[in-house]
Amino acid sequence: MAMPRPTAAQLAYGSCTVIFSTLALLLLSQTSSAVGIAITAVAALALGLLVAMTVPPPGKRPAAVEQPAPEEPVRASVSAPASTPEPVRERAVS
């Protein structure tokens, strides 16, 4: 069974995560040693991989489950006229 290829969204989200998290970690840690930079790079790559793998693949969205609408009782009511009814007009037969 072959591995599925990453989608463009997975590549984009993963790459952006690696770049921005590397910059943020380097700025926050203010490290200048090679070991610190290597640890930061590995942590950023792991975070980028995690983000890329959590992007849902296209077309595999879970189907929405339709639930029947709750039945409401039918209320039969006769409303009183708001004003006096208009007289019925008879049509003249020609």
C-alpha positions as CSV (number, residue, x, y, z in Angstrom):
1,M,0.0,0.0,0.0
2,A,1.5,3.3,-1.1
3,M,1.6,6.3,1.1
4,P,-0.7,9.1,0.0
5,R,0.9,12.3,-1.3
6,P,0.7,15.4,0.8
7,T,-1.7,18.0,-0.5
8,A,-0.9,21.6,-1.2
9,A,-2.6,22.7,2.0
10,Q,-0.5,20.3,4.1
11,L,2.7,21.5,2.5
12,A,1.8,25.1,3.0
13,Y,0.7,24.8,6.6
14,G,3.6,22.6,7.5
15,S,6.2,24.9,5.8
16,C,4.8,28.1,7.4
17,T,4.7,26.4,10.8
18,V,8.4,25.4,10.5
19,I,9.5,28.8,9.4
20,F,7.5,30.9,11.9
21,S,8.1,28.5,14.8
22,T,11.9,28.4,14.1
23,L,12.0,32.2,14.1
24,A,9.9,32.5,17.2
25,L,12.0,29.9,19.1
26,L,15.3,31.4,18.1
27,L,14.1,34.9,19.1
28,L,12.6,33.8,22.4
29,S,15.5,31.5,23.4
30,Q,18.2,33.9,22.2
31,T,20.6,31.0,21.7
32,S,23.7,31.3,19.7
33,S,25.2,27.8,20.2
34,A,25.1,25.2,17.5
35,V,23.4,22.7,19.9
36,G,20.7,25.2,20.8
37,I,20.0,26.0,17.1
38,A,19.9,22.3,16.2
39,I,17.4,21.6,19.0
40,T,15.3,24.5,17.9
41,A,15.3,23.4,14.3
42,V,14.3,19.8,15.2
43,A,11.5,21.1,17.5
44,A,10.2,23.3,14.6
45,L,10.4,20.4,12.1
46,A,8.4,18.2,14.5
47,L,5.8,20.9,15.1
48,G,5.5,21.5,11.3
49,L,5.1,17.8,10.7
50,L,2.4,17.6,13.4
51,V,0.5,20.6,11.8
52,A,0.8,19.1,8.3
53,M,-0.6,15.7,9.4
54,T,-3.6,17.3,11.2
55,V,-4.8,19.1,8.1
56,P,-7.9,17.1,6.9
57,P,-7.5,15.7,3.5
58,P,-9.9,17.0,0.8
59,G,-13.0,15.0,0.1
60,K,-12.9,13.0,3.3
61,R,-15.1,15.2,5.4
62,P,-17.5,13.4,7.8
63,A,-21.0,13.4,6.5
64,A,-23.4,15.5,8.4
65,V,-25.9,13.5,10.4
66,E,-29.4,14.7,9.8
67,Q,-31.6,14.5,12.8
68,P,-35.3,14.7,12.5
69,A,-36.9,18.0,13.6
70,P,-38.7,17.7,16.9
71,E,-42.4,17.5,16.3
72,E,-44.4,20.4,17.6
73,P,-48.0,20.1,18.4
74,V,-50.4,21.6,15.9
75,R,-52.4,24.3,17.5
76,A,-55.8,24.9,16.0
77,S,-57.1,28.3,16.9
78,V,-59.6,30.7,15.5
79,S,-58.5,34.3,15.6
80,A,-61.0,37.1,16.2
81,P,-61.2,39.6,13.4
82,A,-59.2,42.7,14.1
83,S,-61.9,45.1,12.9
84,T,-65.4,44.9,11.5
85,P,-65.4,42.7,8.4
86,E,-65.7,44.3,5.1
87,P,-69.1,43.7,3.4
88,V,-69.1,41.2,0.6
89,R,-69.4,42.8,-2.8
90,E,-71.5,41.0,-5.4
91,R,-70.4,40.9,-9.0
92,A,-72.8,42.1,-11.5
93,V,-73.6,39.6,-14.2
94,S,-73.4,41.1,-17.7
